[in-house]
């Protein structure tokens, strides 16, 4: 009887233990299932945030001009589509490994390849899980200095044996971005010996861009008459005489009675008077005015493609007949009187012709027929 009761007790305890184990396994299984489900949710949402943020990066690198500036927000918008960014995401920028302050504009002061890193940081929370999700992409900003300095005040000079000269006088060099830059003068002038001397001027900006220009110094013997230094009142009178001469072309002897040298001398009188009337702060301004004055003579006269004088300055200024060849030579004569050297574009060809010269340290063009001037190539030649 005792053994029977003992066995019954043992069976009851066994049943209790089994029930407890079953309950514990059910509780553990439920918790495990819940934990696994949360992890799946977290992983899925984190991957979605990363994919979304990565899709907001734009693909192109950037080229900028030296010393250009850009706002912080404009720089972000150049590389990022903000509408695609996940919520609760902050944006930061590193430029050449330096964290940028969002309150200041960025100036591109270093020529060459510069590195920009865009960092997106999303603050993610799910139940008790907190994580900073970071996405980033690096771009290259290529900074170029394509703007060359400009040499101002280049013009040919004339002195006399024994005179002194400062080759740098009146010359400056400027850069659109940097302002005034340094320049050097190469070449020497023997003021004791008559002759023509070429002087080379070089201007260099901060990034090593070099531009060159030249001018000539003519040293004359004392016996050579010096240039007319009449005051401005005389210049005004000369201009009036110039107009008078132009309006009375019929009083000029027929071309057949003059030699080529005599015709040139008469034309040069007009050219010299025009040159004396030209004023301006830059070479381009002065040359443009000269081209306009020559164009006025052309428009008053008759355009011709044949004859004796239509290709000469005499034809433009005195005879009132000309072509693009004649206006080019007439403008060249004025420029010579102003101290400029020039070359004749398309000379002796059946096509449009103009002057090529250096203005403000840059090669350019001047057209006496149309009355224009500019830097670079003539629009017709583009």
C-alpha positions as a Markdown table, in Angstrom:
| # | Residue | x | y | z |
|---|---|---|---|---|
| 1 | Unk | 0.0 | 0.0 | 0.0 |
| 2 | Unk | 2.8 | 2.3 | 0.9 |
| 3 | Unk | 4.6 | 1.6 | -2.4 |
| 4 | Unk | 1.4 | 2.3 | -4.3 |
| 5 | Unk | 1.0 | 5.7 | -2.7 |
| 6 | Unk | 4.7 | 6.5 | -3.3 |
| 7 | Unk | 4.4 | 5.7 | -7.0 |
| 8 | Unk | 1.3 | 7.8 | -7.3 |
| 9 | Unk | 3.1 | 10.8 | -5.8 |
| 10 | Unk | 6.0 | 10.4 | -8.2 |
| 11 | Unk | 3.7 | 10.3 | -11.1 |
| 12 | Unk | 2.0 | 13.5 | -10.0 |
| 13 | Unk | 5.4 | 15.3 | -9.7 |
| 14 | Unk | 6.4 | 14.0 | -13.1 |
| 15 | Unk | 3.3 | 15.4 | -14.6 |
| 16 | Unk | 3.9 | 18.7 | -12.9 |
| 17 | Unk | 7.4 | 18.9 | -14.2 |
| 18 | Unk | 6.3 | 18.1 | -17.7 |
| 19 | Unk | 3.6 | 20.8 | -17.6 |
| 20 | Unk | 6.2 | 23.4 | -16.4 |
| 21 | Unk | 8.6 | 22.4 | -19.1 |
| 22 | Unk | 5.9 | 22.7 | -21.8 |
| 23 | Unk | 4.9 | 26.1 | -20.5 |
| 24 | Unk | 8.5 | 27.3 | -20.4 |
| 25 | Unk | 9.1 | 26.1 | -24.0 |
| 26 | Unk | 6.0 | 27.9 | -25.2 |
| 27 | Unk | 7.1 | 31.2 | -23.5 |
| 28 | Unk | 10.7 | 30.9 | -25.0 |
| 29 | Unk | 9.4 | 30.1 | -28.4 |
| 30 | Unk | 7.0 | 33.0 | -28.5 |
| 31 | Unk | 9.8 | 35.4 | -27.3 |
| 32 | Unk | 12.2 | 34.0 | -29.9 |
| 33 | Unk | 9.6 | 34.4 | -32.7 |
| 34 | Unk | 8.9 | 38.0 | -31.6 |
| 35 | Unk | 12.7 | 38.9 | -31.4 |
| 36 | Unk | 13.3 | 37.4 | -34.9 |
| 37 | Unk | 10.4 | 39.4 | -36.3 |
| 38 | Unk | 11.7 | 42.7 | -34.9 |
| 39 | Unk | 15.2 | 42.0 | -36.3 |
| 40 | Unk | 13.7 | 41.4 | -39.7 |
| 41 | Unk | 11.8 | 44.6 | -39.5 |
| 42 | Unk | 14.9 | 46.6 | -38.4 |
| 43 | Unk | 17.1 | 45.1 | -41.1 |
| 44 | Unk | 14.5 | 45.8 | -43.8 |
| 45 | Unk | 14.0 | 49.4 | -42.7 |
| 46 | Unk | 17.7 | 50.1 | -42.4 |
| 47 | Unk | 18.3 | 48.7 | -45.9 |
| 48 | Unk | 15.5 | 50.8 | -47.3 |
| 49 | Unk | 17.0 | 54.0 | -45.7 |
| 50 | Unk | 20.4 | 53.2 | -47.2 |
| 51 | Unk | 19.0 | 52.5 | -50.6 |
| 52 | Unk | 16.9 | 55.7 | -50.5 |
| 53 | Unk | 19.8 | 57.9 | -49.3 |
| 54 | Unk | 22.2 | 56.4 | -51.9 |
| 55 | Unk | 19.7 | 57.1 | -54.7 |
| 56 | Unk | 19.8 | 60.8 | -53.8 |
| 57 | Unk | 23.4 | 61.2 | -54.8 |
| 58 | Unk | 23.8 | 62.7 | -58.3 |
| 59 | Unk | 26.5 | 61.2 | -60.5 |
| 60 | Unk | 28.5 | 64.1 | -62.0 |
| 61 | Unk | 31.7 | 65.6 | -60.8 |
| 62 | Unk | 32.1 | 69.4 | -61.2 |
| 63 | Unk | 34.3 | 72.0 | -62.8 |
| 64 | Unk | 34.7 | 75.5 | -61.4 |
| 65 | Unk | 36.7 | 78.6 | -62.3 |
| 66 | Unk | 39.4 | 79.7 | -59.9 |
| 67 | Unk | 38.2 | 82.0 | -57.1 |
| 68 | Unk | 34.5 | 81.4 | -58.1 |
| 69 | Unk | 32.3 | 81.2 | -55.0 |
| 70 | Unk | 29.2 | 79.1 | -54.3 |
| 71 | Unk | 26.8 | 79.0 | -51.3 |
| 72 | Unk | 26.7 | 76.0 | -49.0 |
| 73 | Unk | 23.2 | 75.1 | -50.1 |
| 74 | Unk | 23.9 | 75.5 | -53.8 |
| 75 | Unk | 26.9 | 73.2 | -53.4 |
| 76 | Unk | 24.7 | 70.5 | -51.8 |
| 77 | Unk | 22.1 | 70.9 | -54.6 |
| 78 | Unk | 24.8 | 70.4 | -57.2 |
| 79 | Unk | 25.4 | 66.9 | -56.0 |
| 80 | Unk | 22.3 | 65.8 | -54.1 |
| 81 | Unk | 18.5 | 65.4 | -54.8 |
| 82 | Unk | 17.1 | 66.4 | -51.4 |
| 83 | Unk | 13.6 | 65.2 | -52.2 |
| 84 | Unk | 14.9 | 61.6 | -52.2 |
| 85 | Unk | 16.5 | 61.8 | -48.8 |
| 86 | Unk | 15.0 | 59.8 | -45.9 |
| 87 | Unk | 13.3 | 61.7 | -43.1 |
| 88 | Unk | 15.3 | 62.5 | -40.0 |
| 89 | Unk | 18.5 | 62.7 | -42.1 |
| 90 | Unk | 21.2 | 65.4 | -41.6 |
| 91 | Unk | 23.6 | 66.5 | -44.4 |
| 92 | Unk | 27.3 | 67.5 | -43.8 |
| 93 | Unk | 30.1 | 68.3 | -46.3 |
| 94 | Unk | 33.8 | 67.7 | -46.1 |
| 95 | Unk | 36.0 | 69.7 | -48.6 |
| 96 | Unk | 39.5 | 68.4 | -48.8 |
| 97 | Unk | 39.0 | 66.6 | -45.5 |
| 98 | Unk | 37.8 | 69.7 | -43.7 |
| 99 | Unk | 34.2 | 69.8 | -42.4 |
| 100 | Unk | 32.5 | 72.9 | -43.9 |
| 101 | Unk | 30.6 | 75.4 | -41.9 |
| 102 | Unk | 27.1 | 75.7 | -43.4 |
| 103 | Unk | 26.9 | 79.4 | -42.7 |
| 104 | Unk | 29.7 | 80.4 | -45.1 |
| 105 | Unk | 30.1 | 80.5 | -48.9 |
| 106 | Unk | 32.8 | 78.3 | -50.4 |
| 107 | Unk | 35.6 | 79.9 | -52.6 |
| 108 | Unk | 37.5 | 77.6 | -55.0 |
| 109 | Unk | 41.0 | 78.9 | -54.3 |
| 110 | Unk | 43.0 | 75.8 | -55.0 |
| 111 | Unk | 43.6 | 75.0 | -58.7 |
| 112 | Unk | 43.5 | 71.2 | -59.5 |
| 113 | Unk | 41.5 | 68.3 | -58.2 |
| 114 | Unk | 39.6 | 68.9 | -54.9 |
| 115 | Unk | 37.7 | 66.3 | -53.0 |
| 116 | Unk | 34.2 | 66.8 | -51.7 |
| 117 | Unk | 32.6 | 64.2 | -49.5 |
| 118 | Unk | 28.8 | 64.4 | -48.8 |
| 119 | Unk | 27.7 | 62.6 | -45.7 |
| 120 | Unk | 24.1 | 61.6 | -44.9 |
| 121 | Unk | 23.3 | 60.6 | -41.3 |
| 122 | Unk | 19.8 | 59.2 | -40.5 |
| 123 | Unk | 18.7 | 58.9 | -36.9 |
| 124 | Unk | 16.8 | 55.5 | -36.8 |
| 125 | Unk | 14.7 | 54.3 | -33.8 |
| 126 | Unk | 12.6 | 51.1 | -33.5 |
| 127 | Unk | 11.3 | 50.2 | -30.1 |
| 128 | Unk | 14.4 | 49.9 | -28.0 |
| 129 | Unk | 16.7 | 49.8 | -31.0 |
| 130 | Unk | 18.7 | 53.1 | -31.9 |
| 131 | Unk | 21.2 | 53.4 | -34.8 |
| 132 | Unk | 22.8 | 56.2 | -36.8 |
| 133 | Unk | 22.7 | 55.1 | -40.4 |
| 134 | Unk | 25.5 | 56.8 | -42.5 |
| 135 | Unk | 25.7 | 57.0 | -46.3 |
| 136 | Unk | 28.4 | 59.0 | -48.1 |
| 137 | Unk | 29.8 | 59.7 | -51.5 |
| 138 | Unk | 33.0 | 61.4 | -52.7 |
| 139 | Unk | 33.2 | 63.7 | -55.7 |
| 140 | Unk | 35.9 | 65.5 | -57.5 |
| 141 | Unk | 35.7 | 69.3 | -58.1 |
| 142 | Unk | 38.2 | 70.3 | -60.8 |
| 143 | Unk | 39.2 | 73.9 | -60.3 |
| 144 | Unk | 40.7 | 75.6 | -63.4 |
| 145 | Unk | 42.2 | 79.1 | -63.9 |
| 146 | Unk | 41.4 | 79.8 | -67.6 |
| 147 | Unk | 41.5 | 83.6 | -67.3 |
| 148 | Unk | 44.8 | 85.1 | -68.3 |
| 149 | Unk | 46.2 | 88.4 | -67.1 |
| 150 | Unk | 45.9 | 91.5 | -69.3 |
| 151 | Unk | 48.8 | 93.9 | -70.0 |
| 152 | Unk | 47.6 | 97.5 | -70.2 |
| 153 | Unk | 49.3 | 100.5 | -71.6 |
| 154 | Unk | 51.4 | 98.8 | -74.3 |
| 155 | Unk | 52.2 | 101.3 | -77.0 |
| 156 | Unk | 55.2 | 102.1 | -79.2 |
| 157 | Unk | 57.4 | 105.0 | -78.0 |
| 158 | Unk | 59.7 | 107.4 | -79.8 |
| 159 | Unk | 62.7 | 109.2 | -78.1 |
| 160 | Unk | 65.8 | 110.9 | -79.3 |
| 161 | Unk | 69.5 | 110.0 | -78.9 |
| 162 | Unk | 70.5 | 111.0 | -75.4 |
| 163 | Unk | 67.0 | 111.0 | -73.9 |
| 164 | Unk | 66.2 | 108.7 | -70.9 |
| 165 | Unk | 63.3 | 106.3 | -70.9 |
| 166 | Unk | 61.5 | 104.2 | -68.2 |
| 167 | Unk | 60.4 | 101.1 | -70.0 |
| 168 | Unk | 57.8 | 100.3 | -67.3 |
| 169 | Unk | 56.2 | 103.7 | -67.3 |
| 170 | Unk | 52.4 | 103.5 | -68.1 |
| 171 | Unk | 52.3 | 99.7 | -68.1 |
| 172 | Unk | 50.1 | 97.7 | -65.7 |
| 173 | Unk | 49.0 | 94.1 | -65.5 |
| 174 | Unk | 45.7 | 93.0 | -64.1 |
| 175 | Unk | 43.8 | 89.8 | -63.7 |
| 176 | Unk | 40.0 | 89.6 | -63.6 |
| 177 | Unk | 40.1 | 87.5 | -60.5 |
| 178 | Unk | 43.2 | 88.7 | -58.7 |
| 179 | Unk | 43.4 | 92.3 | -59.6 |
| 180 | Unk | 46.8 | 93.7 | -60.1 |
| 181 | Unk | 49.5 | 91.2 | -60.9 |
| 182 | Unk | 53.3 | 91.3 | -61.4 |
| 183 | Unk | 55.0 | 91.8 | -64.8 |
| 184 | Unk | 58.5 | 91.9 | -66.1 |
| 185 | Unk | 60.1 | 93.9 | -68.9 |
| 186 | Unk | 62.7 | 92.1 | -71.0 |
| 187 | Unk | 64.9 | 93.9 | -73.5 |
| 188 | Unk | 67.1 | 97.0 | -73.5 |
| 189 | Unk | 67.3 | 100.2 | -75.4 |
| 190 | Unk | 70.5 | 101.9 | -76.3 |
| 191 | Unk | 69.6 | 105.5 | -76.0 |
| 192 | Unk | 72.9 | 106.6 | -77.4 |
| 193 | Unk | 72.3 | 104.8 | -80.7 |
| 194 | Unk | 69.5 | 105.5 | -83.2 |
| 195 | Unk | 67.4 | 102.5 | -84.1 |
| 196 | Unk | 64.3 | 100.5 | -83.3 |
| 197 | Unk | 64.3 | 98.3 | -80.3 |
| 198 | Unk | 61.6 | 95.7 | -79.4 |
| 199 | Unk | 60.7 | 95.3 | -75.7 |
| 200 | Unk | 59.0 | 92.2 | -74.3 |
| 201 | Unk | 56.5 | 92.4 | -71.4 |
| 202 | Unk | 55.4 | 89.3 | -69.5 |
| 203 | Unk | 52.6 | 89.2 | -66.9 |
| 204 | Unk | 52.1 | 86.2 | -64.6 |
| 205 | Unk | 49.2 | 85.5 | -62.3 |
| 206 | Unk | 49.1 | 83.5 | -59.1 |
| 207 | Unk | 48.6 | 80.2 | -60.9 |
| 208 | Unk | 51.4 | 80.7 | -63.4 |
| 209 | Unk | 49.3 | 81.8 | -66.4 |
| 210 | Unk | 51.6 | 83.9 | -68.5 |
| 211 | Unk | 50.7 | 86.5 | -71.2 |
| 212 | Unk | 53.2 | 88.4 | -73.3 |
| 213 | Unk | 53.1 | 91.6 | -75.2 |
| 214 | Unk | 55.6 | 93.7 | -77.1 |
| 215 | Unk | 56.2 | 97.3 | -77.9 |
| 216 | Unk | 58.8 | 99.1 | -79.9 |
| 217 | Unk | 61.0 | 102.0 | -78.9 |
| 218 | Unk | 62.4 | 104.1 | -81.7 |
| 219 | Unk | 65.5 | 106.1 | -81.0 |
| 220 | Unk | 65.9 | 108.9 | -83.5 |
| 221 | Unk | 68.9 | 111.2 | -84.1 |
| 222 | Unk | 68.6 | 114.7 | -82.8 |
| 223 | Unk | 68.4 | 116.1 | -86.4 |
| 224 | Unk | 65.1 | 114.3 | -86.9 |
| 225 | Unk | 62.2 | 116.6 | -86.1 |
| 226 | Unk | 60.4 | 115.8 | -82.9 |
| 227 | Unk | 56.7 | 114.8 | -83.0 |
| 228 | Unk | 54.3 | 117.8 | -82.9 |
| 229 | Unk | 53.4 | 118.6 | -79.3 |
| 230 | Unk | 50.8 | 121.2 | -79.9 |
| 231 | Unk | 48.3 | 121.8 | -77.2 |
| 232 | Unk | 44.7 | 120.6 | -77.2 |
| 233 | Unk | 43.4 | 123.8 | -78.8 |
| 234 | Unk | 45.7 | 123.2 | -81.8 |
| 235 | Unk | 44.5 | 119.6 | -82.0 |
| 236 | Unk | 40.9 | 120.8 | -82.1 |
| 237 | Unk | 41.8 | 123.2 | -84.9 |
| 238 | Unk | 43.6 | 120.4 | -86.7 |
| 239 | Unk | 40.5 | 118.3 | -86.4 |
| 240 | Unk | 38.4 | 121.1 | -87.9 |
| 241 | Unk | 41.0 | 121.4 | -90.8 |
| 242 | Unk | 40.7 | 117.6 | -91.2 |
| 243 | Unk | 36.9 | 117.9 | -91.7 |
| 244 | Unk | 37.4 | 120.8 | -94.0 |
| 245 | Unk | 39.9 | 118.9 | -96.1 |
| 246 | Unk | 37.6 | 115.9 | -96.3 |
| 247 | Unk | 34.6 | 118.1 | -97.4 |
| 248 | Unk | 36.7 | 119.7 | -100.2 |
| 249 | Unk | 38.1 | 116.6 | -101.8 |
| 250 | Unk | 37.3 | 118.2 | -105.2 |
| 251 | Unk | 40.1 | 120.7 | -104.7 |
| 252 | Unk | 42.7 | 118.0 | -104.6 |
| 253 | Unk | 44.7 | 117.7 | -107.9 |
| 254 | Unk | 43.7 | 114.6 | -110.0 |
| 255 | Unk | 45.4 | 111.4 | -108.9 |
| 256 | Unk | 47.4 | 111.2 | -112.1 |
| 257 | Unk | 49.2 | 114.4 | -111.2 |
| 258 | Unk | 50.5 | 113.1 | -107.9 |
| 259 | Unk | 53.1 | 110.5 | -107.2 |
| 260 | Unk | 52.4 | 107.6 | -104.8 |
| 261 | Unk | 54.6 | 109.2 | -102.2 |
| 262 | Unk | 52.7 | 112.5 | -102.5 |
| 263 | Unk | 49.4 | 110.7 | -102.2 |
| 264 | Unk | 50.6 | 108.9 | -99.1 |
| 265 | Unk | 51.8 | 112.2 | -97.6 |
| 266 | Unk | 48.4 | 113.8 | -98.1 |
| 267 | Unk | 46.6 | 110.8 | -96.6 |
| 268 | Unk | 49.0 | 110.8 | -93.6 |
| 269 | Unk | 48.1 | 114.4 | -92.8 |
| 270 | Unk | 44.5 | 113.2 | -92.3 |
| 271 | Unk | 45.6 | 110.1 | -90.4 |
| 272 | Unk | 47.7 | 112.2 | -88.1 |
| 273 | Unk | 44.9 | 114.5 | -87.3 |
| 274 | Unk | 42.5 | 111.6 | -86.6 |
| 275 | Unk | 45.1 | 110.0 | -84.3 |
| 276 | Unk | 45.5 | 113.2 | -82.3 |
| 277 | Unk | 41.8 | 113.4 | -81.7 |
| 278 | Unk | 41.5 | 109.9 | -80.2 |
| 279 | Unk | 41.2 | 109.5 | -76.5 |
| 280 | Unk | 40.5 | 106.5 | -74.2 |
| 281 | Unk | 41.5 | 104.6 | -71.1 |
| 282 | Unk | 42.3 | 101.3 | -72.8 |
| 283 | Unk | 43.8 | 100.3 | -76.1 |
| 284 | Unk | 40.5 | 98.7 | -77.2 |
| 285 | Unk | 38.6 | 101.9 | -76.6 |
| 286 | Unk | 41.1 | 104.0 | -78.6 |
| 287 | Unk | 41.4 | 101.5 | -81.5 |
| 288 | Unk | 37.6 | 101.2 | -81.7 |
| 289 | Unk | 37.3 | 105.0 | -82.0 |
| 290 | Unk | 39.9 | 105.0 | -84.7 |
| 291 | Unk | 38.0 | 102.3 | -86.6 |
| 292 | Unk | 34.8 | 104.3 | -86.3 |
| 293 | Unk | 36.5 | 107.5 | -87.7 |
| 294 | Unk | 37.8 | 105.6 | -90.7 |
| 295 | Unk | 34.4 | 104.0 | -91.3 |
| 296 | Unk | 32.9 | 107.5 | -91.4 |
| 297 | Unk | 35.2 | 108.4 | -94.3 |
| 298 | Unk | 34.3 | 105.1 | -96.0 |
| 299 | Unk | 30.5 | 105.7 | -95.7 |
| 300 | Unk | 30.8 | 109.2 | -97.1 |
| 301 | Unk | 32.6 | 107.9 | -100.2 |
| 302 | Unk | 31.9 | 105.4 | -102.9 |
| 303 | Unk | 32.7 | 101.7 | -102.6 |
| 304 | Unk | 34.8 | 100.5 | -105.6 |
| 305 | Unk | 36.4 | 97.3 | -106.6 |
| 306 | Unk | 38.7 | 98.7 | -109.3 |
| 307 | Unk | 40.6 | 101.8 | -110.1 |
| 308 | Unk | 43.9 | 103.5 | -109.1 |
| 309 | Unk | 43.3 | 104.5 | -105.5 |
| 310 | Unk | 40.5 | 102.4 | -104.1 |
| 311 | Unk | 43.0 | 100.2 | -102.2 |
| 312 | Unk | 44.9 | 103.0 | -100.6 |
| 313 | Unk | 44.5 | 105.4 | -97.6 |
| 314 | Unk | 44.5 | 108.2 | -100.2 |
| 315 | Unk | 41.4 | 106.8 | -101.8 |
| 316 | Unk | 39.6 | 106.7 | -98.4 |
| 317 | Unk | 40.7 | 110.1 | -97.0 |
| 318 | Unk | 41.1 | 112.3 | -100.1 |
| 319 | Unk | 39.5 | 110.8 | -103.2 |
| 320 | Unk | 36.4 | 109.4 | -101.5 |
| 321 | Unk | 36.6 | 106.0 | -103.1 |
| 322 | Unk | 37.6 | 102.8 | -101.3 |
| 323 | Unk | 37.2 | 99.1 | -100.5 |
| 324 | Unk | 38.0 | 97.0 | -97.5 |
| 325 | Unk | 41.6 | 96.9 | -98.6 |
| 326 | Unk | 41.7 | 100.7 | -98.7 |
| 327 | Unk | 40.0 | 101.1 | -95.3 |
| 328 | Unk | 42.4 | 98.6 | -93.8 |
| 329 | Unk | 45.4 | 100.6 | -95.0 |
| 330 | Unk | 43.8 | 103.9 | -93.9 |
| 331 | Unk | 43.1 | 102.5 | -90.4 |
| 332 | Unk | 46.6 | 101.1 | -90.3 |
| 333 | Unk | 48.0 | 104.5 | -91.1 |
| 334 | Unk | 46.0 | 106.1 | -88.2 |
| 335 | Unk | 47.2 | 103.3 | -85.9 |
| 336 | Unk | 50.8 | 104.0 | -86.8 |
| 337 | Unk | 50.3 | 107.6 | -85.9 |
| 338 | Unk | 48.9 | 106.4 | -82.6 |
| 339 | Unk | 52.0 | 104.3 | -81.9 |
| 340 | Unk | 50.6 | 100.8 | -82.8 |
| 341 | Unk | 52.1 | 98.1 | -84.9 |
| 342 | Unk | 49.7 | 96.1 | -87.1 |
| 343 | Unk | 49.4 | 93.5 | -89.8 |
| 344 | Unk | 47.1 | 93.3 | -92.8 |
| 345 | Unk | 44.7 | 90.3 | -92.7 |
| 346 | Unk | 44.0 | 88.7 | -96.1 |
| 347 | Unk | 46.1 | 91.3 | -97.9 |
| 348 | Unk | 45.8 | 91.3 | -101.7 |
| 349 | Unk | 43.1 | 88.6 | -101.6 |
| 350 | Unk | 39.5 | 88.9 | -103.0 |
| 351 | Unk | 38.0 | 88.5 | -99.5 |
| 352 | Unk | 37.3 | 90.8 | -96.6 |
| 353 | Unk | 40.3 | 92.5 | -95.0 |
| 354 | Unk | 41.1 | 94.0 | -91.7 |
| 355 | Unk | 43.8 | 95.0 | -89.2 |
| 356 | Unk | 45.4 | 92.5 | -86.7 |
| 357 | Unk | 47.1 | 94.1 | -83.7 |
| 358 | Unk | 47.9 | 93.8 | -80.0 |
| 359 | Unk | 45.6 | 95.7 | -77.6 |
| 360 | Unk | 45.9 | 95.7 | -73.8 |
| 361 | Unk | 48.3 | 92.8 | -74.1 |
| 362 | Unk | 45.9 | 90.7 | -76.2 |
| 363 | Unk | 45.8 | 90.0 | -79.9 |
| 364 | Unk | 42.7 | 91.4 | -81.6 |
| 365 | Unk | 41.3 | 92.9 | -84.7 |
| 366 | Unk | 40.1 | 96.3 | -86.0 |
| 367 | Unk | 37.9 | 96.8 | -89.1 |
| 368 | Unk | 38.0 | 100.3 | -90.7 |
| 369 | Unk | 35.2 | 99.5 | -93.2 |
| 370 | Unk | 32.6 | 98.4 | -90.5 |
| 371 | Unk | 34.0 | 100.5 | -87.7 |
| 372 | Unk | 34.6 | 97.8 | -85.1 |
| 373 | Unk | 37.4 | 96.4 | -83.0 |
| 374 | Unk | 37.7 | 93.6 | -80.4 |
| 375 | Unk | 39.9 | 91.0 | -78.8 |
| 376 | Unk | 40.4 | 87.6 | -80.4 |
| 377 | Unk | 39.6 | 86.8 | -84.0 |
| 378 | Unk | 37.4 | 88.8 | -86.3 |
| 379 | Unk | 33.8 | 87.5 | -86.3 |
| 380 | Unk | 34.1 | 86.8 | -90.0 |
| 381 | Unk | 37.0 | 84.5 | -89.3 |
| 382 | Unk | 35.2 | 82.4 | -86.6 |
